[in-house]
């Protein structure tokens, strides 16, 4: 027995997968925005001694690394998407 499927003309077969992909990309980019918002006050804070400034710079460096990984993940999901 052979399975026969009849799809209407013009029906996009990948719509659901494309929606899932878009949702994942939006979610990853939203996480980037949340990190940016969280560390924006740290970036603008010039108070404290040298140790406090170094600690803030370390926190910013971690945030930048995290954001870069999230953006790379979004790019990987988007790669090959037509």
Contact map, one row per residue, 1 for C-alpha under 8 A:
1110000000000000000000000000000000000000000000000000000000000000000000000000000000
1111000000000000000000000000000000000000000000000000000000000000000000000000000000
1111100000000000000000000000000000000000000000000000000000000000000000000000000000
0111110000000000000000000000000000000000000000000000000000000000000000000000000000
0011111000000000000000000000000000000000000000000000000000000000000000000000000000
0001111100000000000000000000000000000000000000000000000000000000000000000000000000
0000111110100000000000000000000000000000000000000000000000000000000000000000000000
0000011111100000000000000000000000000000000000000000000000000000000000000000000000
0000001111100000000000000000000000000000000000000000000000000000000000000000000000
0000000111110000000000000000000000000000000000000000000000000000000000000000000000
0000001111111000000000000000000000000000000000000000000000000000000000000000000000
0000000001111110000000000000000000000000000000000000000000000000000000000000000000
0000000000111111000000000000000000000000000000000000000000000000000000000000000000
0000000000011111110000000000000000000000000000000000000000000000000000000000000000
0000000000011111111000000000000000000000000000000000000000000000000000000000000000
0000000000001111111100000000000000000000000000000000000000000000000000000000000000
0000000000000111111110000000000000000000000000000000000000000000000000000000000000
0000000000000111111111000000000000000000000000000000000000000000000000000000000010
0000000000000011111111100000000000000000000000000000000000000000000000000000000000
0000000000000001111111110000000000000000000000000000000000000000000000000000000000
0000000000000000111111111000000000000000000000000000000000000000000000000000110000
0000000000000000011111111100000000000000000000000000000000000000000000000000000000
0000000000000000001111111110000000000000000000000000000000000000000000000000000000
0000000000000000000111111111000000000000000000000000000000000000000000000100100000
0000000000000000000011111111100000000000000000000000000000000000000000000100110000
0000000000000000000001111111110000000000000000000000000000000000000000000000000000
0000000000000000000000111111111000000000000000000000000000000000000000000000000000
0000000000000000000000011111111100000000000000000000000000000000000001101100000000
0000000000000000000000001111111110000000000000000000000000000000000001100100000000
0000000000000000000000000111111111000000000000000000000000000000000000000000000000
0000000000000000000000000011111111100000000000000000000000000000001001000000000000
0000000000000000000000000001111111110000000000000000000000000000001001100000000000
0000000000000000000000000000111111111000000000000000000000000000000000000000000000
0000000000000000000000000000011111111100000000000000000000000000000000000000000000
0000000000000000000000000000001111111110000000000000000000000010001000000000000000
0000000000000000000000000000000111111111000000000000000000000010000000000000000000
0000000000000000000000000000000011111111100000000000000000000000000000000000000000
0000000000000000000000000000000001111111110000000000000000000000000000000000000000
0000000000000000000000000000000000111111111000000000000000010010000000000000000000
0000000000000000000000000000000000011111111100000000000000000000000000000000000000
0000000000000000000000000000000000001111111110000000000000000000000000000000000000
0000000000000000000000000000000000000111111110000000000100010000000000000000000000
0000000000000000000000000000000000000011111111000000000110010000000000000000000000
0000000000000000000000000000000000000001111111000000000000000000000000000000000000
0000000000000000000000000000000000000000111111100000000000000000000000000000000000
0000000000000000000000000000000000000000001111110000100000000000000000000000000000
0000000000000000000000000000000000000000000011111001100000000000000000000000000000
0000000000000000000000000000000000000000000001111111100000000000000000000000000000
0000000000000000000000000000000000000000000000111111100000000000000000000000000000
0000000000000000000000000000000000000000000000011111110000000000000000000000000000
0000000000000000000000000000000000000000000000011111111000000000000000000000000000
0000000000000000000000000000000000000000000000111111111100000000000000000000000000
0000000000000000000000000000000000000000000001111111111110000000000000000000000000
0000000000000000000000000000000000000000000000000111111111000000000000000000000000
0000000000000000000000000000000000000000000000000011111111100000000000000000000000
0000000000000000000000000000000000000000011000000001111111110000000000000000000000
0000000000000000000000000000000000000000001000000000111111111000000000000000000000
0000000000000000000000000000000000000000000000000000011111111100000000000000000000
0000000000000000000000000000000000000000000000000000001111111110000000000000000000
0000000000000000000000000000000000000010011000000000000111111111000000000000000000
0000000000000000000000000000000000000000000000000000000011111111100000000000000000
0000000000000000000000000000000000000000000000000000000001111111110000000000000000
0000000000000000000000000000000000110010000000000000000000111111111000000000000000
0000000000000000000000000000000000000000000000000000000000011111111100000000000000
0000000000000000000000000000000000000000000000000000000000001111111110000000000000
0000000000000000000000000000000000000000000000000000000000000111111111000000000000
0000000000000000000000000000001100100000000000000000000000000011111111100000000000
0000000000000000000000000000000000000000000000000000000000000001111111110000000000
0000000000000000000000000000000000000000000000000000000000000000111111111000000000
0000000000000000000000000001101100000000000000000000000000000000011111111100000000
0000000000000000000000000001100100000000000000000000000000000000001111111110000000
0000000000000000000000000000000000000000000000000000000000000000000111111111000000
0000000000000000000000000001000000000000000000000000000000000000000011111111100000
0000000000000000000000011001100000000000000000000000000000000000000001111111110000
0000000000000000000000000000000000000000000000000000000000000000000000111111111000
0000000000000000000000000000000000000000000000000000000000000000000000011111111000
0000000000000000000010011000000000000000000000000000000000000000000000001111111010
0000000000000000000010001000000000000000000000000000000000000000000000000111111110
0000000000000000000000000000000000000000000000000000000000000000000000000011111110
0000000000000000000000000000000000000000000000000000000000000000000000000000011111
0000000000000000010000000000000000000000000000000000000000000000000000000000111111
0000000000000000000000000000000000000000000000000000000000000000000000000000000111
